[in-house]
Amino acid sequence: MADNIVKLRPTRPCPICGKPSSQQFHPFCSARCADIDLNRWLSGAYVIPARDDEEAGADTPPEVEGDGGDAG
């Protein structure tokens, strides 16, 4: 059955364990490493850092931040 597999992707090291990747589980070497990666995604281990504090202040115009000024 492995004789009729057409290699379309270059063999690279598995991003989880470093072993050569398998065509069946590309880019991983096995189903175990693919499951480890999926668990990392689902548990939130892969996170893009963001700074919400700076972005929230940049969206508010300076006139709104004050006490209103000409109220009377």
MMTF fields as JSON, N, C-alpha, C and O atoms, coordinates in Angstrom:
{
  "mmtfVersion": "1.0.0",
  "mmtfProducer": "UNKNOWN",
  "numBonds": 287,
  "numAtoms": 288,
  "numGroups": 72,
  "numChains": 1,
  "numModels": 1,
  "chainsPerModel": [1],
  "groupsPerChain": [72],
  "chainIdList": ["A"],
  "bondAtomList": [4, 2, 8, 6, 12, 10, 16, 14, 20, 18, 24, 22, 28, 26, 32, 30, 36, 34, 40, 38, 44, 42, 48, 46, 52, 50, 56, 54, 60, 58, 64, 62, 68, 66, 72, 70, 76, 74, 80, 78, 84, 82, 88, 86, 92, 90, 96, 94, 100, 98, 104, 102, 108, 106, 112, 110, 116, 114, 120, 118, 124, 122, 128, 126, 132, 130, 136, 134, 140, 138, 144, 142, 148, 146, 152, 150, 156, 154, 160, 158, 164, 162, 168, 166, 172, 170, 176, 174, 180, 178, 184, 182, 188, 186, 192, 190, 196, 194, 200, 198, 204, 202, 208, 206, 212, 210, 216, 214, 220, 218, 224, 222, 228, 226, 232, 230, 236, 234, 240, 238, 244, 242, 248, 246, 252, 250, 256, 254, 260, 258, 264, 262, 268, 266, 272, 270, 276, 274, 280, 278, 284, 282],
  "bondOrderList": [1, 1, 1, 1, 1, 1, 1, 1, 1, 1, 1, 1, 1, 1, 1, 1, 1, 1, 1, 1, 1, 1, 1, 1, 1, 1, 1, 1, 1, 1, 1, 1, 1, 1, 1, 1, 1, 1, 1, 1, 1, 1, 1, 1, 1, 1, 1, 1, 1, 1, 1, 1, 1, 1, 1, 1, 1, 1, 1, 1, 1, 1, 1, 1, 1, 1, 1, 1, 1, 1, 1],
  "groupList": [{"groupName": "MET", "atomNameList": ["N", "CA", "C", "O"], "elementList": ["N", "C", "C", "O"], "formalChargeList": [0, 0, 0, 0], "bondAtomList": [1, 0, 2, 1, 3, 2], "bondOrderList": [1, 1, 2], "singleLetterCode": "M", "chemCompType": "L-PEPTIDE LINKING"}, {"groupName": "ALA", "atomNameList": ["N", "CA", "C", "O"], "elementList": ["N", "C", "C", "O"], "formalChargeList": [0, 0, 0, 0], "bondAtomList": [1, 0, 2, 1, 3, 2], "bondOrderList": [1, 1, 2], "singleLetterCode": "A", "chemCompType": "L-PEPTIDE LINKING"}, {"groupName": "ASP", "atomNameList": ["N", "CA", "C", "O"], "elementList": ["N", "C", "C", "O"], "formalChargeList": [0, 0, 0, 0], "bondAtomList": [1, 0, 2, 1, 3, 2], "bondOrderList": [1, 1, 2], "singleLetterCode": "D", "chemCompType": "L-PEPTIDE LINKING"}, {"groupName": "ASN", "atomNameList": ["N", "CA", "C", "O"], "elementList": ["N", "C", "C", "O"], "formalChargeList": [0, 0, 0, 0], "bondAtomList": [1, 0, 2, 1, 3, 2], "bondOrderList": [1, 1, 2], "singleLetterCode": "N", "chemCompType": "L-PEPTIDE LINKING"}, {"groupName": "ILE", "atomNameList": ["N", "CA", "C", "O"], "elementList": ["N", "C", "C", "O"], "formalChargeList": [0, 0, 0, 0], "bondAtomList": [1, 0, 2, 1, 3, 2], "bondOrderList": [1, 1, 2], "singleLetterCode": "I", "chemCompType": "L-PEPTIDE LINKING"}, {"groupName": "VAL", "atomNameList": ["N", "CA", "C", "O"], "elementList": ["N", "C", "C", "O"], "formalChargeList": [0, 0, 0, 0], "bondAtomList": [1, 0, 2, 1, 3, 2], "bondOrderList": [1, 1, 2], "singleLetterCode": "V", "chemCompType": "L-PEPTIDE LINKING"}, {"groupName": "LYS", "atomNameList": ["N", "CA", "C", "O"], "elementList": ["N", "C", "C", "O"], "formalChargeList": [0, 0, 0, 0], "bondAtomList": [1, 0, 2, 1, 3, 2], "bondOrderList": [1, 1, 2], "singleLetterCode": "K", "chemCompType": "L-PEPTIDE LINKING"}, {"groupName": "LEU", "atomNameList": ["N", "CA", "C", "O"], "elementList": ["N", "C", "C", "O"], "formalChargeList": [0, 0, 0, 0], "bondAtomList": [1, 0, 2, 1, 3, 2], "bondOrderList": [1, 1, 2], "singleLetterCode": "L", "chemCompType": "L-PEPTIDE LINKING"}, {"groupName": "ARG", "atomNameList": ["N", "CA", "C", "O"], "elementList": ["N", "C", "C", "O"], "formalChargeList": [0, 0, 0, 0], "bondAtomList": [1, 0, 2, 1, 3, 2], "bondOrderList": [1, 1, 2], "singleLetterCode": "R", "chemCompType": "L-PEPTIDE LINKING"}, {"groupName": "PRO", "atomNameList": ["N", "CA", "C", "O"], "elementList": ["N", "C", "C", "O"], "formalChargeList": [0, 0, 0, 0], "bondAtomList": [1, 0, 2, 1, 3, 2], "bondOrderList": [1, 1, 2], "singleLetterCode": "P", "chemCompType": "L-PEPTIDE LINKING"}, {"groupName": "THR", "atomNameList": ["N", "CA", "C", "O"], "elementList": ["N", "C", "C", "O"], "formalChargeList": [0, 0, 0, 0], "bondAtomList": [1, 0, 2, 1, 3, 2], "bondOrderList": [1, 1, 2], "singleLetterCode": "T", "chemCompType": "L-PEPTIDE LINKING"}, {"groupName": "CYS", "atomNameList": ["N", "CA", "C", "O"], "elementList": ["N", "C", "C", "O"], "formalChargeList": [0, 0, 0, 0], "bondAtomList": [1, 0, 2, 1, 3, 2], "bondOrderList": [1, 1, 2], "singleLetterCode": "C", "chemCompType": "L-PEPTIDE LINKING"}, {"groupName": "GLY", "atomNameList": ["N", "CA", "C", "O"], "elementList": ["N", "C", "C", "O"], "formalChargeList": [0, 0, 0, 0], "bondAtomList": [1, 0, 2, 1, 3, 2], "bondOrderList": [1, 1, 2], "singleLetterCode": "G", "chemCompType": "PEPTIDE LINKING"}, {"groupName": "SER", "atomNameList": ["N", "CA", "C", "O"], "elementList": ["N", "C", "C", "O"], "formalChargeList": [0, 0, 0, 0], "bondAtomList": [1, 0, 2, 1, 3, 2], "bondOrderList": [1, 1, 2], "singleLetterCode": "S", "chemCompType": "L-PEPTIDE LINKING"}, {"groupName": "GLN", "atomNameList": ["N", "CA", "C", "O"], "elementList": ["N", "C", "C", "O"], "formalChargeList": [0, 0, 0, 0], "bondAtomList": [1, 0, 2, 1, 3, 2], "bondOrderList": [1, 1, 2], "singleLetterCode": "Q", "chemCompType": "L-PEPTIDE LINKING"}, {"groupName": "PHE", "atomNameList": ["N", "CA", "C", "O"], "elementList": ["N", "C", "C", "O"], "formalChargeList": [0, 0, 0, 0], "bondAtomList": [1, 0, 2, 1, 3, 2], "bondOrderList": [1, 1, 2], "singleLetterCode": "F", "chemCompType": "L-PEPTIDE LINKING"}, {"groupName": "HIS", "atomNameList": ["N", "CA", "C", "O"], "elementList": ["N", "C", "C", "O"], "formalChargeList": [0, 0, 0, 0], "bondAtomList": [1, 0, 2, 1, 3, 2], "bondOrderList": [1, 1, 2], "singleLetterCode": "H", "chemCompType": "L-PEPTIDE LINKING"}, {"groupName": "TRP", "atomNameList": ["N", "CA", "C", "O"], "elementList": ["N", "C", "C", "O"], "formalChargeList": [0, 0, 0, 0], "bondAtomList": [1, 0, 2, 1, 3, 2], "bondOrderList": [1, 1, 2], "singleLetterCode": "W", "chemCompType": "L-PEPTIDE LINKING"}, {"groupName": "TYR", "atomNameList": ["N", "CA", "C", "O"], "elementList": ["N", "C", "C", "O"], "formalChargeList": [0, 0, 0, 0], "bondAtomList": [1, 0, 2, 1, 3, 2], "bondOrderList": [1, 1, 2], "singleLetterCode": "Y", "chemCompType": "L-PEPTIDE LINKING"}, {"groupName": "GLU", "atomNameList": ["N", "CA", "C", "O"], "elementList": ["N", "C", "C", "O"], "formalChargeList": [0, 0, 0, 0], "bondAtomList": [1, 0, 2, 1, 3, 2], "bondOrderList": [1, 1, 2], "singleLetterCode": "E", "chemCompType": "L-PEPTIDE LINKING"}],
  "groupTypeList": [0, 1, 2, 3, 4, 5, 6, 7, 8, 9, 10, 8, 9, 11, 9, 4, 11, 12, 6, 9, 13, 13, 14, 14, 15, 16, 9, 15, 11, 13, 1, 8, 11, 1, 2, 4, 2, 7, 3, 8, 17, 7, 13, 12, 1, 18, 5, 4, 9, 1, 8, 2, 2, 19, 19, 1, 12, 1, 2, 10, 9, 9, 19, 5, 19, 12, 2, 12, 12, 2, 1, 12],
  "groupIdList": [1, 2, 3, 4, 5, 6, 7, 8, 9, 10, 11, 12, 13, 14, 15, 16, 17, 18, 19, 20, 21, 22, 23, 24, 25, 26, 27, 28, 29, 30, 31, 32, 33, 34, 35, 36, 37, 38, 39, 40, 41, 42, 43, 44, 45, 46, 47, 48, 49, 50, 51, 52, 53, 54, 55, 56, 57, 58, 59, 60, 61, 62, 63, 64, 65, 66, 67, 68, 69, 70, 71, 72],
  "secStructList": [7, 4, 4, 4, 7, 7, 7, 7, 1, 7, 7, 7, 5, 7, 6, 6, 6, 7, 1, 5, 7, 7, 1, 6, 6, 6, 6, 1, 1, 1, 2, 2, 2, 2, 2, 2, 2, 2, 2, 2, 2, 2, 2, 6, 7, 1, 7, 7, 7, 7, 7, 2, 2, 2, 2, 2, 2, 2, 2, 1, 7, 2, 2, 2, 2, 1, 7, 7, 1, 7, 7, 7],
  "xCoordList": [0.815, 0.0, 0.863, 0.469, 2.021, 2.909, 3.587, 4.196, 3.491, 4.14, 3.442, 4.085, 2.149, 1.417, 1.256, 0.427, 2.02, 1.974, 2.882, 4.064, 2.332, 3.096, 3.587, 2.787, 4.897, 5.463, 5.303, 5.902, 4.49, 4.237, 4.959, 5.241, 5.257, 5.877, 7.271, 7.497, 8.201, 9.542, 9.51, 8.713, 10.383, 10.481, 11.19, 12.301, 10.55, 11.104, 11.011, 10.265, 11.755, 11.635, 10.26, 9.667, 9.782, 8.512, 8.654, 9.633, 7.701, 7.821, 7.678, 8.021, 7.18, 6.998, 8.218, 8.749, 8.67, 9.751, 11.046, 12.087, 11.017, 12.237, 12.551, 13.514, 11.779, 11.988, 11.558, 10.815, 12.012, 11.566, 10.052, 9.457, 9.435, 7.978, 7.517, 8.28, 6.267, 5.653, 4.66, 3.976, 4.571, 3.625, 2.19, 1.351, 1.913, 0.556, 0.119, -1.06, 1.048, 0.72, 1.394, 1.558, 1.785, 2.547, 1.924, 0.712, 2.64, 4.092, 4.63, 5.786, 3.81, 4.221, 4.73, 4.568, 5.353, 5.887, 4.866, 4.97, 3.888, 2.914, 1.614, 1.537, 0.607, -0.673, -0.502, -1.195, 0.404, 0.644, 1.116, 0.597, 2.092, 2.598, 1.535, 1.463, 0.711, -0.38, -1.384, -1.895, -1.666, -2.596, -2.013, -2.744, -0.716, -0.06, -0.205, -0.515, 0.017, -0.116, -1.556, -1.79, -2.517, -3.922, -4.279, -5.001, -3.781, -4.038, -3.45, -4.057, -2.282, -1.68, -2.534, -2.684, -3.098, -3.978, -5.244, -5.66, -5.854, -7.126, -6.987, -7.921, -5.829, -5.632, -5.157, -5.074, -4.844, -4.422, -2.931, -2.489, -2.141, -0.695, -0.079, 0.939, -0.694, -0.225, -1.028, -2.205, -0.396, -1.082, -0.241, 0.976, -0.882, -0.201, -0.345, -1.463, 0.77, 0.669, 0.083, 0.396, -0.77, -1.391, -1.482, -1.554, -1.478, -1.609, -2.925, -3.003, -3.952, -5.27, -5.3, -6.069, -4.491, -4.51, -4.148, -4.822, -3.096, -2.667, -3.651, -3.902, -4.206, -5.119, -6.43, -6.998, -6.924, -8.189, -8.066, -9.003, -6.948, -6.744, -6.548, -6.886, -6.019, -5.755, -7.046, -7.1, -8.078, -9.335, -10.217, -11.082, -10.033, -10.884, -10.379, -9.211, -11.224, -10.788, -10.508, -11.124, -9.593, -9.241, -10.41, -10.435, -11.395, -12.517, -13.399, -13.965, -13.522, -14.384, -13.765, -14.489, -12.457, -11.773, -11.923, -11.853, -12.125, -12.205, -13.581, -14.404, -13.816, -15.081, -16.154, -17.269, -15.866, -16.876, -16.621, -17.083, -15.892, -15.467, -16.55, -16.75, -17.287, -18.207, -19.625, -20.592, -19.767, -21.099, -21.767, -22.921, -21.108, -21.768, -21.842, -22.688],
  "yCoordList": [-1.186, 0.0, 1.256, 2.262, 1.227, 2.382, 2.606, 3.654, 1.634, 1.766, 2.784, 3.386, 2.987, 3.889, 5.293, 6.06, 5.652, 6.993, 7.906, 7.614, 9.003, 9.965, 11.047, 11.69, 11.242, 12.252, 13.627, 13.922, 14.463, 15.806, 16.866, 17.953, 16.561, 17.539, 17.065, 15.862, 17.982, 17.577, 17.104, 17.586, 16.16, 15.659, 16.689, 17.115, 17.085, 18.039, 17.444, 16.489, 17.995, 17.491, 17.813, 18.854, 16.905, 17.103, 18.294, 18.362, 19.248, 20.421, 20.097, 20.925, 18.911, 18.53, 17.8, 18.178, 16.744, 15.916, 15.967, 15.553, 16.464, 16.589, 15.399, 15.454, 14.335, 13.182, 13.552, 14.517, 12.8, 13.088, 12.958, 12.036, 13.879, 13.87, 12.728, 12.203, 12.354, 11.293, 11.924, 12.883, 11.4, 11.929, 11.796, 12.659, 10.714, 10.462, 11.494, 11.846, 11.984, 12.915, 14.271, 15.003, 14.616, 15.831, 17.065, 17.238, 17.897, 17.988, 17.232, 17.421, 16.374, 15.635, 14.254, 13.811, 13.572, 12.232, 11.15, 10.035, 11.458, 10.453, 11.128, 12.35, 10.301, 10.808, 11.361, 12.305, 10.794, 11.272, 12.725, 13.546, 13.051, 14.42, 15.373, 16.523, 14.913, 15.743, 16.034, 17.149, 15.038, 15.236, 16.167, 16.961, 16.082, 16.993, 18.425, 19.318, 18.656, 19.993, 20.49, 21.649, 19.628, 20.005, 20.38, 21.352, 19.62, 19.93, 21.286, 22.029, 21.611, 22.917, 24.045, 25.083, 23.856, 24.877, 25.032, 26.151, 23.912, 23.956, 24.454, 25.043, 24.223, 24.669, 26.115, 26.673, 26.728, 28.122, 28.306, 29.408, 27.253, 27.377, 28.227, 28.885, 28.212, 29.047, 30.347, 30.361, 31.43, 32.704, 33.794, 33.836, 34.662, 35.826, 36.948, 37.36, 37.449, 38.494, 39.782, 40.184, 40.414, 41.672, 42.584, 42.12, 43.883, 44.862, 45.601, 46.544, 45.189, 45.812, 47.197, 48.048, 47.452, 48.734, 49.889, 50.92, 49.734, 50.813, 51.013, 52.148, 49.942, 50.048, 50.705, 51.46, 50.45, 51.033, 52.544, 53.269, 53.036, 54.468, 55.189, 56.368, 54.526, 55.154, 55.378, 56.281, 54.584, 54.71, 55.836, 56.312, 56.279, 57.292, 58.685, 58.993, 59.531, 60.89, 61.699, 61.441, 62.673, 63.455, 64.244, 64.468, 64.682, 65.47, 64.66, 65.228, 63.372, 62.535, 62.263, 62.068, 62.248, 61.91, 62.997, 62.692, 64.246, 65.372, 65.465, 64.557, 66.609, 66.796, 67.46, 67.669, 67.786, 68.358, 69.813, 70.287, 70.551, 71.907, 72.948, 73.529, 73.244, 74.376, 74.062, 74.508, 73.329, 72.928, 74.032, 73.865, 75.133, 76.163, 76.969, 77.862],
  "zCoordList": [0.0, 0.0, 0.0, -0.589, 0.637, 0.666, -0.682, -0.898, -1.592, -2.891, -3.786, -4.646, -3.6, -4.486, -3.895, -4.384, -2.859, -2.295, -3.111, -3.292, -3.598, -4.373, -3.412, -2.733, -3.358, -2.47, -3.1, -4.134, -2.468, -2.972, -2.152, -2.656, -0.902, -0.016, 0.375, 0.506, 0.562, 0.997, 2.444, 3.249, 2.763, 4.126, 4.984, 4.668, 6.06, 7.006, 8.397, 8.615, 9.338, 10.708, 11.3, 11.016, 12.117, 12.817, 13.757, 14.5, 13.751, 14.618, 16.112, 16.955, 16.444, 17.836, 18.386, 19.43, 17.681, 18.231, 17.44, 17.951, 16.205, 15.419, 14.524, 13.758, 14.595, 13.717, 12.3, 12.12, 11.283, 9.908, 9.786, 10.343, 9.061, 8.929, 8.042, 7.231, 8.207, 7.426, 6.464, 6.823, 5.243, 4.263, 4.773, 4.514, 5.496, 5.978, 7.014, 7.07, 7.833, 8.913, 8.737, 9.713, 7.526, 7.239, 7.886, 7.763, 8.538, 8.689, 9.89, 10.267, 10.503, 11.687, 11.308, 10.171, 12.282, 12.024, 12.348, 11.838, 13.183, 13.606, 14.045, 14.176, 14.265, 14.761, 16.17, 16.548, 16.946, 18.308, 18.301, 19.058, 17.456, 17.389, 16.849, 17.281, 15.914, 15.406, 16.517, 16.617, 17.349, 18.468, 19.522, 20.114, 19.764, 20.712, 20.226, 21.014, 18.933, 18.366, 18.457, 18.799, 18.157, 18.256, 19.69, 19.911, 20.667, 22.069, 22.449, 23.22, 21.918, 22.202, 21.647, 22.292, 20.456, 19.884, 20.714, 21.015, 21.083, 21.796, 23.232, 23.776, 23.847, 25.229, 25.314, 26.408, 24.173, 24.161, 24.356, 24.679, 24.169, 24.324, 23.212, 23.424, 22.032, 20.932, 20.964, 20.604, 21.392, 21.533, 20.889, 21.067, 20.152, 19.594, 20.61, 20.918, 21.135, 22.157, 21.583, 20.463, 22.376, 21.967, 23.179, 24.317, 22.921, 23.996, 23.818, 23.031, 24.532, 24.418, 25.045, 24.597, 26.066, 26.768, 25.849, 25.86, 25.055, 24.164, 23.019, 22.614, 22.499, 21.374, 21.784, 20.995, 22.969, 23.417, 23.578, 23.24, 24.081, 24.253, 22.938, 22.833, 21.943, 20.652, 19.865, 19.03, 20.107, 19.372, 19.894, 19.159, 21.131, 21.738, 21.364, 21.604, 20.784, 20.438, 21.704, 22.737, 21.649, 22.838, 23.414, 24.624, 22.599, 23.095, 24.053, 24.987, 23.843, 24.65, 26.015, 26.991, 26.097, 27.343, 28.392, 29.583, 28.01, 28.964, 29.614, 29.501, 30.311, 31.032, 30.163, 30.641, 28.944, 28.07, 27.736, 26.698, 28.592, 28.283, 28.328, 29.395, 27.237, 27.099, 27.587, 26.97, 28.643, 29.106, 29.919, 30.314, 30.183, 30.713, 31.796, 31.844]
}
